[in-house]
Amino acid sequence: MLINFIPKAEISAKENLEWLFILRNLMIGGESLLLLISVDFLKIPLHQDALWLTISAIGTVNLYTWIRLQTDTPVTEMEIFSQLAIDVFAITALLYLTGGATNPFTWIFLLPVILTAIILPHTYTWYMVILTTTLYTFLIPYHASLTPIEPHMMNMMAMSPEAHIMQDEEFFNFHIFGMWFGFVCSAGLVAFFALELSNTIKAGERTLAEAREKSLQDERIISLGTLAASAAHDMGTPLGTMAIIVHELKDDYSPEVHDDLHDKIHIMQEQINRCKQALSVMSASAGQLRAESGHVTILSDYLDEVITQWRSQQPGVKLNLHISPLAPLNENILAEITLTHSLINILNNAAEVTPQDEGIDLMIDPCATNENVAIKIRDYGPGIPDELMNKIGKMPIDDSNQGLGVGLFLTYSTIARLGGKINISNASPGGACISIILPLVISA
């Protein structure tokens, strides 16, 4: 399966441009709505042709932005700043045609400043502050009049003082409404961006905490690996000596005369060979990469291999195998050595706490997606104490009488490294149940 690698900074810049495209659409819709309300309902004389031409120009820029987002060309910070600067000039043109600095909607200059401060470096923020401040200052003395001067003066002369006061009061109320609307929009924008920034900070803190916890687990695994390598080196010579002595004892005592002793020597020889084999596998696989220590095989064949290896270690334990008809047995899985050891370790832990007449359950089920398989192993022992439930898999448990210490800690780490998940819980009738989700190798 081919995955295209895209730098995180490039993805973030493109997402920022997408947000800018969305906000500009909202601005176009809001400006069009306000223009229609002002002209058709409030009967305010405006320069409609020039305003609609400006809004159309903004729409053309946004159309270009939409086409730009469909390409694979990287988005740069200067490109985003340029688009924000175009928006500032468009806002200036709209305010110039609607009263300039006297327009109660001049607060909209804050929006580009807020966006620049959030998505661009600090240098661009100061550039935006200088640009918006300069254009705002320009709008104080220079702006288009809403109505021609002559008719206005004639109306003023014809108006009575009471009508003039009423007109001024209506204009003042409209200005107050615009200021109120501006405050509501500004407060909403500040609250929205503040909450988004807070969520981003919290998400970063969670990611950092998870990374620290993962680092601590990796340090424990490295320490355990170092101790295991040292133990393997130290145990090699004693096991070799024991193997020689057991072989000599087997030759000295014939099975015809010492039948019982010969059987016990045979058991000891099998156990010594098992220990030597485990040390050999540990030495051979230490330091190897994931691709070198495993191979892709069919899931059904891999499960047969795991069960066969486990039965050689626990021949007297009953295994209740339950396979769902929908289980993806014909799919491929990465048969890694450490994964095999992890599954066998869980089966051994279950076998140690389960009465022989009960046996343990091994269930193979499908997952919600076809890219994973669910494996459940349940025992019929006393279950796991509540005080150990939150520690299992996160750290080695020193005081463990149920085989839930270092082995299960390494099992958690192995399955997580392979992209799987593991969950352990107590079953309601009794015993513990370990649920494992393993990824399958899906052909492209």
C-alpha positions in Angstrom: 0.0 0.0 0.0 1.5 3.3 -1.2 1.3 6.3 1.2 2.2 9.7 0.0 4.3 11.6 2.5 3.3 15.2 3.0 5.1 17.5 5.4 3.1 18.5 8.4 3.8 22.2 7.9 2.5 22.0 4.3 -0.7 20.3 5.4 -1.2 23.0 8.1 -0.7 25.8 5.6 -3.2 24.2 3.2 -5.7 23.8 6.0 -5.3 27.5 6.9 -6.0 28.5 3.3 -9.1 26.3 3.3 -10.3 28.0 6.5 -9.7 31.4 4.8 -11.7 30.3 1.8 -14.6 29.3 4.1 -14.5 32.6 6.1 -14.4 34.6 2.9 -17.5 32.9 1.7 -19.2 33.8 5.0 -18.0 37.4 4.5 -19.4 37.6 1.0 -22.8 36.2 2.2 -22.9 38.6 5.1 -22.1 41.6 3.0 -24.6 40.7 0.4 -27.3 40.3 3.0 -26.5 43.6 4.7 -26.6 45.4 1.4 -30.0 44.0 0.5 -31.4 44.9 4.0 -29.9 48.4 3.9 -31.3 49.2 0.4 -34.6 47.3 0.3 -35.8 47.5 4.0 -34.0 50.4 5.6 -34.1 52.5 2.4 -30.6 53.8 2.9 -29.2 55.4 -0.3 -25.9 53.5 -1.1 -23.7 53.3 -4.1 -25.1 49.9 -5.1 -23.2 49.5 -8.4 -19.8 50.1 -6.8 -20.7 47.9 -3.8 -21.9 45.0 -5.9 -18.8 45.3 -8.1 -16.5 45.1 -5.0 -18.4 42.0 -3.7 -18.1 40.4 -7.2 -14.3 41.1 -7.1 -14.1 39.3 -3.7 -16.0 36.4 -5.1 -13.6 36.2 -8.1 -10.7 36.1 -5.7 -12.4 33.3 -3.7 -13.0 31.4 -6.9 -9.3 31.5 -7.7 -8.7 30.3 -4.1 -11.0 27.3 -4.6 -9.1 26.4 -7.9 -5.8 26.9 -6.1 -6.9 24.4 -3.4 -7.4 21.7 -6.0 -3.7 21.7 -7.0 -0.8 20.0 -5.3 1.4 23.1 -5.2 2.6 23.8 -1.6 0.9 26.7 0.1 3.4 29.3 1.5 3.0 31.7 4.4 3.5 34.7 2.0 0.6 33.4 -0.1 -1.7 33.3 2.9 -0.6 36.8 4.0 -1.2 38.1 0.4 -4.7 36.7 0.4 -5.4 38.3 3.8 -4.1 41.6 2.5 -6.5 41.4 -0.5 -9.3 40.9 2.0 -8.2 44.0 3.9 -8.2 46.2 0.7 -11.7 44.8 -0.2 -13.0 45.7 3.3 -11.5 49.2 2.9 -13.3 49.6 -0.5 -16.6 48.5 1.1 -16.2 50.9 4.0 -15.0 53.7 1.7 -18.3 53.4 -0.2 -20.4 53.3 3.0 -19.3 56.2 5.2 -15.7 55.4 5.9 -14.6 55.6 9.5 -18.2 56.6 10.5 -19.5 53.2 9.5 -20.2 51.2 12.7 -18.8 48.0 11.0 -15.2 49.2 11.0 -14.6 46.6 13.7 -14.3 44.1 10.8 -10.6 45.2 10.4 -9.9 43.1 13.6 -10.7 39.9 11.8 -7.7 39.9 9.5 -5.4 40.8 12.4 -6.8 37.9 14.5 -6.4 35.4 11.7 -2.8 36.6 11.0 -1.9 36.3 14.6 -3.2 32.8 14.8 -2.0 31.2 11.6 1.1 33.1 10.6 4.4 34.1 12.4 4.6 37.2 14.5 6.3 39.3 11.8 3.3 39.0 9.5 1.1 40.0 12.4 2.8 43.4 12.8 2.7 43.9 9.1 -1.0 43.3 9.2 -1.4 45.7 12.1 0.4 48.5 10.2 -1.7 47.8 7.0 -5.1 47.9 8.8 -4.2 50.9 10.9 -3.0 52.8 7.8 -6.2 52.1 5.9 -8.4 52.8 8.9 -6.7 56.2 9.2 -7.2 56.8 5.5 -10.9 56.3 5.9 -11.3 59.1 8.4 -10.9 62.0 6.0 -11.5 60.2 2.7 -14.7 58.3 2.0 -17.7 58.5 -0.4 -20.8 60.4 0.7 -23.9 58.3 1.1 -26.1 61.0 -0.5 -25.3 64.0 -2.7 -24.7 67.2 -0.9 -27.2 69.4 -2.7 -30.3 67.4 -2.2 -29.3 66.9 1.4 -29.0 70.6 1.9 -32.3 71.2 0.3 -33.9 68.6 2.5 -32.3 70.2 5.5 -33.7 73.6 4.6 -37.2 72.1 4.0 -37.2 70.1 7.2 -38.6 71.4 10.4 -36.4 71.2 13.5 -38.5 68.3 14.8 -38.0 66.3 11.6 -34.3 67.1 11.7 -34.0 65.8 15.3 -36.0 62.7 14.4 -33.7 62.0 11.4 -30.6 62.4 13.6 -32.1 60.1 16.2 -32.8 57.4 13.6 -29.2 57.7 12.3 -27.9 57.5 15.9 -30.0 54.4 16.6 -28.7 52.8 13.4 -25.2 53.6 14.5 -25.8 52.1 17.9 -27.3 49.0 16.3 -24.2 48.7 14.1 -21.9 49.0 17.2 -24.0 46.4 19.0 -23.8 44.0 16.1 -20.1 44.6 15.8 -19.6 43.7 19.5 -21.6 40.5 19.2 -19.6 39.4 16.1 -16.3 40.4 17.7 -17.1 38.6 21.0 -18.2 35.5 19.0 -15.0 35.5 16.9 -12.8 36.0 20.0 -14.6 33.3 21.9 -14.4 30.9 18.9 -10.7 31.4 18.3 -9.9 31.3 22.0 -11.7 28.0 22.4 -10.0 26.6 19.4 -6.6 27.7 20.7 -7.4 26.3 24.1 -8.4 22.9 22.6 -5.2 22.9 20.5 -3.1 23.6 23.6 -4.9 20.8 25.5 -4.4 18.4 22.6 -0.7 19.2 22.5 -0.4 18.6 26.2 -2.1 15.2 25.9 0.1 14.3 23.0 3.2 15.4 25.1 2.0 13.3 28.1 1.4 10.3 25.9 4.9 10.7 24.3 6.5 10.9 27.8 4.6 7.8 28.9 5.7 6.0 25.7 9.3 7.2 26.4 9.2 5.8 29.9 7.8 2.5 28.6 10.6 2.3 26.0 13.2 2.9 28.6 11.8 0.1 30.7 11.8 -2.2 27.6 15.4 -1.3 26.8 16.4 -2.0 30.4 14.6 -5.4 30.3 16.2 -6.2 27.0 19.6 -5.4 28.4 18.9 -7.6 31.5 17.6 -10.4 29.3 20.7 -10.3 27.0 22.9 -10.4 30.1 20.9 -13.3 31.6 21.0 -15.2 28.3 24.8 -14.9 28.3 25.1 -15.9 31.9 22.7 -18.9 31.6 24.3 -20.4 28.5 27.2 -22.1 30.4 25.1 -23.5 33.2 22.6 -24.9 30.8 25.3 -26.5 28.7 26.8 -28.1 31.8 23.4 -29.4 32.9 22.7 -30.8 29.4 26.0 -32.8 29.6 25.3 -34.1 33.1 21.7 -35.1 32.2 23.0 -36.9 29.1 25.6 -38.8 31.2 23.0 -39.7 33.7 20.8 -41.0 31.0 23.6 -43.2 29.7 24.6 -44.5 33.2 21.1 -45.6 34.2 19.4 -47.9 31.8 15.7 -47.6 31.3 15.2 -51.4 32.0 16.5 -51.1 35.6 15.6 -47.5 36.5 12.4 -46.8 34.6 11.0 -44.1 36.8 14.4 -42.3 37.1 14.8 -42.5 33.3 11.4 -40.8 32.8 12.4 -38.0 35.1 15.7 -37.5 33.4 13.9 -37.4 30.1 11.6 -34.6 31.4 14.7 -32.7 32.6 16.4 -33.0 29.3 13.3 -31.7 27.5 13.1 -28.7 29.8 16.8 -27.9 29.4 16.5 -28.1 25.6 13.5 -25.8 25.8 15.5 -23.3 27.8 18.4 -23.5 25.3 16.1 -23.0 22.4 14.5 -20.0 24.0 18.0 -18.5 24.6 19.0 -19.2 21.0 15.9 -17.5 19.6 16.5 -14.5 21.9 20.1 -14.2 20.7 19.2 -14.6 17.1 16.3 -12.1 17.1 17.9 -9.5 19.3 18.6 -6.3 17.3 16.8 -7.5 14.2 14.3 -5.2 12.4 10.6 -6.0 12.2 10.8 -7.1 8.6 13.7 -9.5 9.4 12.1 -11.1 12.4 8.8 -11.9 10.8 7.1 -13.0 7.6 3.7 -12.6 6.0 1.6 -15.7 6.2 -2.1 -16.6 6.2 -3.9 -16.1 9.5 -5.2 -19.6 9.8 -1.7 -21.1 9.3 -0.2 -18.6 11.8 -2.8 -19.5 14.4 -2.1 -23.2 13.9 1.6 -22.5 14.4 1.0 -20.6 17.6 -1.3 -23.3 19.0 1.1 -26.1 18.1 4.0 -24.3 19.9 1.8 -23.7 22.9 0.6 -27.3 23.1 4.2 -28.5 23.2 4.6 -26.4 26.4 1.2 -27.1 27.9 0.2 -30.6 26.7 -2.2 -31.3 29.5 -4.3 -28.1 29.3 -7.7 -28.2 27.6 -8.2 -25.5 24.8 -11.7 -24.5 23.8 -11.3 -23.1 20.3 -14.2 -20.9 19.0 -13.8 -19.5 15.4 -16.5 -17.2 14.0 -17.7 -18.1 10.5 -16.9 -14.5 9.5 -13.4 -14.5 10.9 -10.8 -13.4 8.2 -8.8 -16.7 8.3 -7.7 -16.4 4.7 -6.2 -12.9 5.1 -2.5 -12.3 5.7 -0.8 -11.3 8.9 2.7 -10.4 9.9 4.0 -13.5 11.8 6.6 -11.9 13.9 8.6 -13.8 16.5 7.8 -11.4 19.4 4.1 -11.6 18.5 4.2 -15.4 18.7 5.9 -15.2 22.1 3.4 -12.7 23.3 0.4 -14.8 22.4 2.0 -17.9 23.9 2.7 -15.9 27.1 -0.9 -15.0 27.4 -2.0 -18.6 26.9 0.5 -19.8 29.5 -0.8 -17.2 32.0 -4.4 -18.4 31.4 -3.4 -22.0 31.7 -1.6 -21.5 35.0 -4.7 -20.1 36.8 -7.4 -22.3 35.1 -8.4 -25.6 36.6 -7.5 -28.5 34.3 -11.1 -29.7 33.9 -12.3 -26.2 32.8 -9.7 -25.4 30.2 -9.2 -22.0 28.5 -11.1 -20.3 25.7 -9.6 -19.0 22.5 -12.0 -17.1 20.3 -11.3 -15.7 16.8 -13.8 -13.0 15.7 -14.0 -10.4 12.9 -13.7 -6.7 13.6 -15.8 -3.8 12.4 -13.3 -3.2 9.7 -11.8 -5.8 7.4 -8.3 -4.6 8.2 -8.1 -6.2 11.7 -8.9 -9.5 13.5 -10.0 -9.9 17.1 -8.5 -12.6 19.3 -9.9 -13.2 22.8 -8.3 -15.5 25.4 -10.3 -16.2 28.5 -9.3 -18.2 31.6 -11.5 -19.5 34.5 -9.2 -18.5 37.3 -9.8 -16.0 40.2 -9.6 -13.0 38.0 -7.3 -9.9 38.3 -7.4 -7.8 41.5 -8.7 -4.3 41.0 -5.5 -2.7 42.4 -3.5 -4.4 39.5 -6.0 -3.6 36.7 -4.6 -0.1 36.0 -1.0 -1.2 36.3 -1.0 -4.2 33.9 0.7 -3.4 30.7 2.0 0.0 31.8 4.8 -1.2 34.0 6.4 -4.5 35.2 4.7 -5.8 38.3 7.2 -7.0 40.8 4.8 -8.9 43.1 2.8 -11.1 40.8 1.6 -14.6 41.6 -0.5 -15.0 38.5 2.0 -14.5 35.7 1.0 -10.9 35.0 4.4 -9.2 35.5 7.2 -8.6 33.0 5.7 -11.0 30.3 2.4 -9.1 30.0 4.2 -5.8 30.0 6.3 -6.8 27.1 3.2 -8.3 25.4 1.4 -4.9 25.6 4.5 -3.2 24.1 4.8 -5.7 21.3 1.2 -5.5 20.2 1.2 -1.7 20.4 4.4 -1.6 18.3 2.7 -3.8 15.6 -0.3 -1.4 15.4 -2.7 -3.5 17.5 -4.6 -3.0 20.7 -5.0 -5.1 23.9 -7.6 -4.8 26.6 -7.9 -6.9 29.7 -11.0 -7.2 31.9 -12.6 -9.6 34.4 -15.4 -11.8 33.1 -18.7 -11.7 35.0 -18.9 -15.5 35.9 -15.3 -15.5 36.9 -11.8 -15.4 35.4 -10.1 -12.8 33.1 -10.5 -12.1 29.4 -7.9 -10.5 27.2 -9.0 -9.0 23.9 -6.4 -8.4 21.2 -7.0 -6.5 18.0 -4.3 -7.3 15.4 -3.8 -5.6 12.0 -4.0 -7.7 8.9 -1.8 -7.2 5.8 -4.2 -6.1 3.2 -3.0 -6.3 -0.4 -3.2 -3.1 -2.3 
